[in-house]
Amino acid sequence: MTVRKKIFRNTLVNSSGKLLSFALQIFIVTYLIKTLGTESYGVFVLVLALVAGTNLLESGFGLSVTKYVAEYKARGDSESILKIVNTNMLVATAIGAGFAAVLIVINEFFLQRIFNIPGQLLNDARMLVRVLVPLVMIELWCVSLVRVAEGYQHFALARGMEIVRWLMRAVFSYIAVKAGFGLVGVGAAYLIAGFIALAVIYFSVIVRNPELRLSPSMCDRGSFKTIFGSSAWLFLSKLFAFLSYRINVIVLGIFLPVEAITFYNVAFKVYEFLHYGLSLVASTLVPVVSELEAAMDKRRIAMLFERATRYSVVLLWPVFMLAYIYTDDVIALWMGQGFESSVMLARLFIVSIFAVAVVSSGGEMMVGVNRLKELLKFNAAATAVNMSVSIYLVQRIGAPGVVIGTVAGSYLIAMTYLPVMAKAFNVRVRDVIVNAVIKPMPAVALVGLITFWLPSIAGAVAATVVYVALALLFLIEREDREVALMIIKGQRR
């Protein structure tokens, strides 16, 4: 299978799976806000943000597993795959146990001292953390196994597991709330869904693959060093990303009433939906680039960087433009009245994502060629700016302060990452800016003008039709169009 076909096929699978998963998340958010209320839901999001440190801890080692499984698979080295998979599971277990212990200490002794949790919800918040502590380990194991599936480029399995997990969370949460179990019941629903998801992913990835098995005897120091060699930089990168985005909820919980977290989370879901579009292409690049790197194919890596960057902008900037214009209509239709503050927050997030789109694909490719270290000092600087602005402004203007910090950090990252990535892939910065940023601008601006002249659904449809026609004619390579059409039609090359 050609590189183009792998990327387009995996992107199609990713897009379908992530959209369905996101639809289930939207159902959960809407249902819980409407039934539990904005304060209780704010507490729920705050607790999930604390538990979400699991994803931060896993992400460094997990992405390394995807990279090295793909690389060793390309070389036909089954023994090294076994060692990498088992060593990663052992590390994940140790990390999960340590993080769970820290979470228990915070919950039992410091929760009310750190966060503005209303007195009537404090006991529920503590019980919720206690229920979700086992989920720390479950999530680490689940995601570690999903990384193995992605290394084999089984993206249908990986996305299918996400759908199953979110579907179970939605169903069990609905049952728990209907039965009157409140916040703690929703936490139990997430925990049960996690147990079932772990069993399914273990069977699908390990039991059904004769090349794989889990055994402590397969762990070794060499594999740990191999993983840690790139994971240290991946971990730091993800730590900075966590501080730039996910910790916003914790900052809000410290300085503002928990109700503010609910309005923030509604806006963040708009951002998250748009960010999914970036991950559709970017998340498929690590294993493909790892294979090309193993084959020493620098020419195709350079071409992949230029085109992936361009297509991220071409495909998504008009979507961001339409989302910005119609944010108020979308949130009003989704949540109803009373969420006007979420509209401003969502629009600030959308401003930041225009910059993120330019460097998202290149950032994933830097993981694939094991050169993420070169970006870290810029990531650290952007995170420092983000955190400083967020903490300063949240005390003066409220929730918009943390999102303004995100905007500042995002644009600093875009400006500093691009020259480093262009050099790494032997592409001129000027060529990337011209092809990926300047050329799509007139067509994207036309989308804005049409919707300004026709501020209705008809205007949005007309703008989309015009943009798609211009993109197909002038912004997308002919051979890429042909491969995409063949995949959609189910043909082979």
N, C-alpha and C positions, 0 to 999 in steps of 0.2 A: 504494500500500500504506500502511495506517495506521501510525502510530508504534508502537502496541501490537503490531501484527502483525510489524513489523520486529524489534522487540526479542524477542518470543517465538520467532520463527522462528530468529533468529541465536543465541539462547540454546540452543535445541534442537540446532542444528548444533554449537555450541561444546561442549555437554555430551557429545554422542556422540563427537566427535573427541578431546576431552581425556581422556575416560575410557579410550578405547582406547590413546592415547599413554601414559597413566599405567600401564596394564596391561603394556605393553612395557617401560617403565622398571623396574617391579617385577621382571619376569623377569630383566632385566640385573643389577639389584642382587643378587637372590637367587643367580643363577648365579655371578657373580663372587666373592661372599663365600664360597660353598660350594667353589669350585674354586681360587681364588687365596689364600684365607685372609684373616683380618681385618687383618693388618698390610699386606699388599700392596694390599688394597682401600682401606685408609685412605690410602695413598700416592696411589692413583689419584684418589680424591675430592679430596685436597689439590691435586693438579696441575690437575684440572678447575676447582677454585675459583679458581686463579690465572688460568687461561684465561678463566674466566667473566667477568672484567673486561670482555671484549668486549661482553657484553650490557648492562653498565652504560654503556659508552661509546656504544652505539647507541641506547639507550632514549630519551634526550632527543630526538634528532633524529628517531628512528623514529616516536614517537607524534605528533610535529608533522606528519610526512608523512601519517599516517592522518587527522589533523584537517583539514589543508588540502586534501588530495585530495577528501575528502567535501564540504568547503565549496565548492571550485571546481566540483566535479561538479554540485552543486545549482544553481550559477549558470550552468552550461554553458560554463565557461571552460577549454577544452582546452589552450590554449597555456600558461596558468599551471600546469596540472597537469604538463605536460612539463618546465617549468622547475624545479618543486619536486622532481620525481622525479630528474632528472639532477643537480641541485645536491646533493641528499642522497647520491646514489651517490658523487659526487666527495668529499664530506666524509667519508663512511664509509671510503673507500679511504685517505685521508690519516690518519684516526684509527687504522685498523687497522695501517698501516705503523709508526706511532709506537709503538703499544702492543706490537707484535711485537718491536720493537727493545728496549724496556724489559724484556720477558719474557726475551729472550735473555741480556741482561746479568745479570739476577737468577739465571738458571739456571746460567750458566757461572762466576760468581764468588761468589755469596752464598747459594746454596740450602742448603748444609750448615751455614752459619753462622746462618741464620735459623730453620730448622725441625729438629725432632727426628726426622729420618729415619734408621732403622737403617742401619748401615754396609753390610750386605749388600744393601740395596735402593737405595743412593744412585746407583749407575750406572744402574740401571733407571729411577729417577726422572728423572735428567738426560736419558736417551734419550727417555723419554716426553714431556717438555717439548719436545724438539727435533722430535719427530714431530708434536706438536699445534700448533706455532707457525703453520704455514700455515692451520690451522683458524680462527685468529683472523680472517683476512681473509674466508675462506669464509663463516663464520657472520655476519659483518657484512653481506656482500652478500645472503645468503639472507634474513636478518631484514628488511633494508631493502626487499626485494621483497615479502615477506609483508605489510609495513605498507601498501604500495600496494594490495594485494589487499583488505586490511581497509578501506582508505579507500573502495574501490568497494563495500564490504559483501559481498564474496565470501568469506564466512567458511567456506563449505564447502571452498573451495580452500586457504585458510590452514590449517585444521585437517587437511585431507587431507595437506598437505605435512608437518605434524608427525608424522602417523602413518607416512608413508613413511620419513621420516628415522629415527624410532625403530625401525621394523621392520628397516631395513637395519643399524642399529647392533647390534640384537639378533642378527641372523643372522650378520653378519661377526664379532662378538665371540665368538659360539659357535664358529665355524670357527677363529678365531685361537687360542683357548684349547685346543681339541681338538688343534690342530696343534702345540701346545707352545710358542707364541711369547710367552706370559705377558703382563706389563703392556704391553710395547712393542707386541705384536700387537694388544691391545685398542685402544691409541692409534691404530694404523694402521687398524683397523676403523672408528673414529670419523671418521678423515680421509677414507677412501674413501666412506663414507656421505655425508659433507659435499659432496664433489665431485659425486656423483650428484644429491643434493638440489638443489644450485645449478643444475645443468643443467635439471632438471625445472621448478623454479620460474621460471627465466628464460623457458623456452618457454611456460609457462602464463600468466605475467603480461605479459610484453613481446611475445613473438612472436605470440601469439594475439589480442592487442588492437591493432587498427589505429590507435588513438589514441595509442599509446605507442611510444617508441623510446629507446634509450640513445645519447646523443651529447654529447661534451664541449662542443660549440658551443651547447647548450641551457642550460648553466649560466650564471647571472648573479648579480651582487651583490645585486640586489633580492630574489631568492628566498632567498639566504643570510640576508639580514637578516630576512626574513619567518619563516624557520624558526628562526633563532637567537633571535628576539624572544621566542618561547615556550619554545624548547629550552633556553635557559640555566636557566630555572626548572625545567623537566622534568629536566634533567640533575642539578641539585642535589638535586631530590626523589629521583631514583633513586640518587644517591650516598648519601644518608642511608638509603634502604632497603637498599642493599648493605651499609653499615656496620652496620645493625641485624640483618641476617639472614645474608647470604652470608659476611661476614667472620668469622663464628663459627668456620668451619672453619679459617681461617688462624690465629685466636687459639688454637684447640685444638692446631694443628700446632706452634705456637711453645712453648706451655707444657706440653703433655702428650704422651705417646707416641702415635704415629699410629694405634694400635689404637682409641684413644678416638674418633677421627673416624668409624670404622666404626659404632660403637654410636650415636654422635650422628646419623649419616646415616640409619640405620634409623628413628630417631625422627622425623627431619626429613621423611622420606618420608610418614609418617602425617600430619604437619602439612601437607605439600605437597598431599596428596590432598584434605584438607579445604579447603585454601585454593583449590583448583581450583573448588570449589563457589561461592566468592565471585566468582571471575573469570568464571564462566559468564554472569552478568548484567552485571557491571561492565565487562567488556571490550567488550561490544556498545554501550555507551552513548556513547563518544566521538564516532563518526561521526554518530549520531542527534542528539546534543545540538548538534554543530557545524551540522547542517542547520537545527535549530530556532533556533539563535542567528543564523544567516544570515537567517532569515525573521523575526527579532525577535519570536518567539513566547514571551514571558516566562511567560505563564500555563501553557502546557504544560510548560515547563522546570521550573517550581515543582512542578507535579503529579507530574512524572516523578521528581523528587528525593524527594518524600515517599513515593511508592509503591515506588520502587526500594530505598530504605533500609528500609522496612517489610518488603518481601518477602525481602530478604537475611537479615533476622533470622528472619522467620517460617519460611522454608524451611530454614534451616541451623542454628539453635540446637538444635533437637531432634536433629539429626544429630551435632552436637558433643557433646551430652549422652550419646548412646548410644556414641559413640566413646570418650569418657572412661571410661565404665563398663566397656567391653569391650576396652580397649586391651591388657591382659595376654593375653586369649584370642587376639586378632588377631595379636599379635607372636609368640606361641608357635606358633600355627598356621602362620604365614608362615615364621619363621626357625628354629623349634625351641628347644631349651634353650640357655642360655648368654647370652641377650640380655635378662635381667631389668633391667639398667641402662637399656636403651632404653625400657622401659615408663614409668619415672619421667620421663624426658626428654620422651617423647611427651605425657604428661599435662600437663606444664608448658606445652608448646607449645599444647595445646588450651585451657588457661586463657587464654592470650594471644589466641587467635583469636575468642573471644566478643566481645572489645572491637573487634577489627579489623572484624568483620561490620557494626558499626553505621555505620562511616564509609567502607567500601570503595566503595560506589556513588557517594556524594557526591564522593569524591576523584577518580574518573574523570570525573565531570561537570564538576568544576572545570577539568580539562584541556580539555574540550570548549568551555567558555566563556572559556578563556584567562585564568583567575584563580588559577592555581596558586601564584603568587608570594605570595598572602595566607596560605598555609599554611606557608611555608618556615621561618619563625622558630620555629614550634612543632615542626616536623619536626626542625630542628637541635637544639632543646632535648631532645627525646625521644631522639634519637640519642646525644647527649652522655651522658644518663643511662644509656642502654643500654650503651654502650661502657665507661663508668666502672665500672658494676656488674659487667659481664662480666669485665673484666680483673682487678678486685679479687677477685671470688669464685672465678674459675677456678683461681687459685693456692691457694685455701683449701679449696674443696669439690669441685674438679674440674669435669667437664663440666656438671653442673647449674647452675653459676655463669653460663655464657653464656646459658642458656635463661631463667634468672631475670631477667637483664638484658633479654632480649627481652620478657618479661611486663611489666616496669616501663615500658619504652618504649611498648609497645602501648597500655596504659591511659592513659598521659599523652597520646598522640596522640588517642585517642578523646575524651577530655575537652576537649581544646583545639580539635580540628578542628570538632566539631559546631556550636558557636556561629558560627564563621566561615562555614561552608557554609550554615547556615540563613539568615544575613544575606544572603549572596550570591544565594540563590535566593528571597529574600523569603518565607520560611516561619518561623513562630515556633518557637523551640527547644522550648518546652513541648509544642507539638503533635507535634513529631518524637519526643520522648522518650515521650510517652503512647502514640502510635500504633505506633511502631516498637519500643519497648523494653518498656513496662509491660504493654500489652495481651497480647502473646504469652507473658509470664512464667508465668501460671497454667497454660497448656497445656503449656509446656516443663517446669515443675515436676511436672506430672502424669506426664510421660514418665519422669522420674527416680523418682517414687514407685512406679510400676507395675513398673519394672525392679528396684527395691529389693525389692518384695514377691515378684516372680517372677524371680529371678536366673538366667534361662535364655533360650534362643532364643525360647521361647514368650512370655516376658515382653517381649522386644524387639519381636516381631511384634505383640503386643497393644497395646503402647505406641504403635507406629507407626500402627496402624489407628485408634486413638482420637484421636491427634493430627491425622491427616489429615482426619478427619471434623470436628473442631473448627475446624481452619484453613479448610476449605472453607465452613463455615457462618458463621464469625464474623470471620475475619481477611483474607480475600481478597475483593476487589471483584467483584460479579457480572459486570460487563462484561469484566473480565480473565479470569475463569474461562471465559466463553463464547469469547473469542478463542483462548485456549490450547487448548480442546477442538476448535475448528475447525481449528487448525493440525495437531493430532495426527491428526484425521480426514482431513486433506488437502483441506479445503474452502476456498473463497475468500470474501472479504467484499466 
